Amino acid sequence: MTVGIPSASSGRYSPLPSFSLQVPGVFRSLLIKFKLALLKRGVVRNFEFMRNSINRLEVKKLFIFGAGVTYSISSRNQQSFKEAPLDSNFISKLLEIDVKKPKWVKPSIEYIVDQWKDEEPIEKFGLEEAIITQNSHLEFIEAIHKNRRNESVTPQSYLSNLSHLICYLLSRVRENRNSLLENFISKFFANNNTKNRIITFNYDKIIDEYLLGNIDPKEMYFDEIKENRSDNSHLEFESPILLKLHGSINWRCHEDDFNNIINAEEENHRIPEIWIDNRNRPSVNDERFPLIIPPLPQKPITRVKLFQYLWTKAFEYLFETEEIIIAGYSLPDADGLANSMFRTFKSNSLKIVTIIDPNTDILAKWRSVIRRGNVPSCSWRYYEDFNEYIKQNA
């Protein structure tokens, strides 16, 4: 069978050339399993088959990064606002912000607090739990008590303000002074032809800034992203270095596209223009919006062609890699899409799995996820934190 893939960020669906070989049966069956698993969770509407195996990258080391990595990189900063929050203290960190500029920040913080619908204070919730709780209350009011509906607060407006605040908070995060990232990049990504790759669930750009010093943004993220709004250059690159599965605080899109993503209004939505902005923080009063997927209970990822492509590519890397290094990512149960991906990938190449987390229970969890019949027996390694891993491997 001839298969097709969404082309980079555009999400164009292009059949492979007629000379393409058939996808191996075992690989095809795994893709079907992945698709069915996602369909079962009710989050998939459209999922295209991965490209032909002849074109897939043979990944050497595949790093899987969660919030714990950014925390480790930024912790012990002299100024606490430069330290990355975790999900559990994200809201409380937001409420600690006390700035006069930008002028929109303080009103936005007041908005998310004043319009909070639960009887428990918002600061008692983690970020994901807060968003799920608030959305549930707003949807209930909309469905049952329309006469009590407040037009000034909708799921869309609340998520817009919160998403901008997420970007503002994370844009202030800085690396501590132990040269951790410099050592990491020089060891694993100094060569532009590297076969190492990163999958991250983080929005921040603390790692991106180091990679952008050596790697073209179109090779790092996806080949149709613009370096700025006036960029008309073109580069074809099929194997992005850094897959940001939930978006990034330095990616921009138009307001209509952000609203379409949040409201899941359109099947297979194509975002026509995505560009990078490393200088300016997005404002709630601006038409330029951050391209991030807030932690919704059912993320609209599979409705957006860009994210269809990124998640398909992530599944491909898992299938092809020789080594997986999972750092600071606990695979939360609420993230059904990620659970399906990690619980259904198969590998004939995997030799080493490394877990980096201070909580040893996470090691047991990942062993239960990855140690199964369709993954070969491999060596397991454990480190308490990312700093320890870099020191021993860089």
Residue pairs with C-beta under 8 A, 6 or more apart in sequence:
1 22
1 23
1 28
2 15
2 16
2 18
2 20
2 22
3 15
3 16
3 20
3 23
3 48
3 49
3 50
3 51
3 52
4 13
4 14
4 15
4 16
4 48
4 49
4 51
5 13
5 14
5 16
5 48
5 49
5 50
5 51
5 309
5 312
6 12
6 13
6 48
6 305
6 306
6 308
6 309
6 312
7 13
7 14
7 224
7 309
8 222
8 223
8 224
8 237
8 309
9 221
9 222
9 223
9 224
9 225
9 271
9 274
9 306
9 309
10 224
10 270
10 305
10 306
11 268
11 270
11 271
11 304
11 305
11 306
11 308
11 309
12 270
12 305
13 48
16 51
16 52
20 52
20 54
21 52
21 53
21 54
23 31
23 49
23 50
23 52
23 53
24 53
26 346
27 50
27 53
27 319
27 346
28 49
30 319
30 344
30 345
30 346
30 374
31 49
31 50
31 315
33 344
34 47
34 315
34 340
34 341
34 344
34 345
35 44
35 47
37 340
37 343
37 344
38 44
38 47
38 302
38 336
38 337
38 340
41 336
41 337
41 340
42 298
43 298
43 299
43 301
43 302
43 336
43 337
44 302
45 267
45 268
45 302
45 303
46 267
46 268
46 302
46 303
46 308
47 302
47 308
47 312
48 308
48 312
50 56
50 312
50 315
50 316
50 319
51 316
55 238
56 316
56 319
56 320
57 195
57 197
57 238
57 239
57 316
57 317
57 320
58 195
58 320
58 322
58 349
59 195
59 196
59 197
59 317
59 320
59 321
59 322
60 194
60 195
60 196
60 321
60 322
60 323
61 188
61 195
61 196
61 197
61 321
61 322
61 323
61 325
62 196
62 197
62 198
62 199
62 317
62 318
62 321
62 323
62 324
62 325
63 188
63 196
63 197
63 198
63 199
63 325
63 327
64 198
64 199
64 200
64 324
64 325
64 326
64 327
64 329
65 198
65 199
65 200
65 201
65 202
65 207
65 327
65 328
65 329
66 200
66 201
66 202
66 326
66 327
66 328
66 329
66 330
67 84
67 85
67 86
67 87
67 201
67 202
67 328
67 329
68 86
68 327
68 328
68 329
68 330
68 356
68 357
68 358
68 386
69 200
69 202
69 207
69 327
69 328
69 329
69 356
69 386
70 84
70 173
70 202
70 204
70 206
70 207
70 328
71 83
71 84
71 85
71 86
71 328
72 180
72 327
72 328
72 385
72 386
72 387
73 84
73 175
73 176
73 180
73 181
73 206
73 207
73 386
74 82
74 83
74 84
74 173
74 174
74 175
74 176
74 206
75 83
75 84
75 176
76 83
76 176
77 83
77 174
77 176
81 96
81 97
81 172
82 172
82 173
82 174
83 173
84 170
84 173
84 204
84 206
85 93
85 169
87 126
87 127
87 128
87 295
88 126
89 126
90 126
90 127
90 166
90 169
91 122
91 123
91 125
91 126
91 127
91 130
92 123
93 169
94 109
94 112
94 165
94 169
95 109
95 113
95 122
95 123
97 105
97 106
97 109
97 165
97 168
97 169
99 105
99 106
100 106
102 168
102 281
102 283
104 164
104 283
104 284
104 285
105 165
105 168
108 161
108 164
108 165
108 284
109 165
111 153
111 158
111 161
112 122
112 158
112 161
112 162
112 165
113 122
115 150
115 152
115 153
115 158
116 122
116 134
117 133
117 134
117 137
117 138
117 141
118 125
118 133
118 134
118 137
122 130
125 133
127 166
127 295
128 295
128 332
128 334
131 159
131 162
131 294
131 295
131 296
132 295
132 296
132 297
132 334
134 155
134 158
135 155
135 158
135 159
135 296
135 297
138 153
138 154
138 155
138 158
139 155
141 148
141 149
142 149
155 262
156 259
156 262
156 263
159 262
159 294
159 296
160 258
160 259
160 262
160 284
160 289
161 284
162 294
163 258
163 289
163 290
163 292
163 294
164 282
164 283
164 284
164 289
164 290
166 203
166 249
166 290
166 292
166 294
167 203
167 249
167 281
167 282
167 290
167 292
168 281
170 203
170 204
170 205
170 249
171 205
171 249
171 281
173 204
173 206
174 206
175 181
175 206
178 387
180 386
180 387
180 390
181 206
181 207
181 210
182 210
183 390
183 394
184 207
184 210
184 390
184 394
185 207
185 210
185 211
185 214
186 394
187 390
187 393
187 394
188 194
188 196
189 196
189 211
189 214
189 215
189 241
190 214
192 214
192 215
192 219
194 241
197 239
197 240
197 241
197 242
197 243
197 317
197 321
198 207
198 241
198 242
198 243
199 243
199 245
199 314
199 317
200 207
200 242
200 243
200 244
200 245
201 245
201 246
201 329
201 335
201 338
202 244
202 246
203 244
203 246
203 247
203 248
203 249
203 292
204 249
205 248
205 249
205 250
205 278
207 242
208 220
208 242
208 248
208 250
209 278
211 220
211 241
211 242
212 220
212 278
215 241
216 235
216 237
217 225
217 227
217 276
218 224
218 225
218 227
218 233
218 235
218 237
219 235
219 237
219 240
219 241
220 240
220 241
220 242
221 240
221 242
221 244
221 248
221 251
221 276
222 240
222 306
222 309
222 310
223 234
223 235
223 236
223 237
223 238
223 240
224 274
225 251
225 274
225 275
225 276
226 232
226 273
226 274
226 275
226 276
227 233
227 275
227 276
228 275
228 276
228 277
229 252
229 273
229 275
231 275
239 313
240 310
240 313
243 310
243 313
243 314
243 317
244 251
244 310
245 301
245 307
245 310
245 311
245 314
245 338
246 292
246 293
246 295
246 299
246 301
247 290
247 291
247 292
247 293
247 307
248 291
248 292
249 290
249 292
250 276
250 277
250 278
251 274
251 275
251 276
251 290
251 291
251 292
252 274
252 275
252 276
252 277
252 282
252 288
252 289
252 290
252 291
253 271
253 273
253 274
253 288
253 289
253 291
254 273
254 287
254 288
254 289
255 287
255 288
255 289
257 269
257 271
257 272
257 289
257 291
258 289
258 290
258 291
259 265
260 266
260 269
261 269
261 293
261 300
261 303
261 304
262 294
262 296
262 300
264 300
264 303
266 303
267 303
268 303
268 304
268 305
268 308
269 303
269 304
269 305
270 305
270 306
271 291
271 304
271 305
271 306
274 291
274 306
277 288
282 288
282 289
282 290
293 299
293 300
293 301
293 307
295 334
297 334
298 336
299 335
299 337
301 307
301 308
301 311
301 337
302 308
302 311
302 337
311 337
311 341
314 341
315 341
315 345
318 324
318 341
318 342
318 345
318 347
319 345
319 346
319 347
320 347
320 349
321 347
321 349
321 350
322 349
322 350
322 351
322 352
323 350
323 351
323 352
323 353
323 354
324 350
324 352
324 353
324 354
324 370
325 354
325 356
325 389
326 353
326 354
326 355
326 356
326 357
326 366
327 356
327 357
327 386
327 389
328 356
328 357
328 386
330 357
330 359
330 362
330 365
331 338
331 339
331 342
331 365
331 366
331 369
332 338
333 339
342 369
342 370
343 369
345 375
346 374
346 375
347 375
347 376
348 376
350 375
350 376
350 378
351 376
351 378
351 379
352 378
352 379
352 380
352 381
353 366
353 370
353 378
353 379
353 380
353 381
354 380
354 381
354 382
354 383
354 389
355 362
355 363
355 366
355 380
355 381
355 382
355 383
356 382
356 383
356 384
356 385
356 386
356 388
356 389
357 363
357 384
358 384
358 385
360 382
363 380
363 382
367 380
383 389
383 392
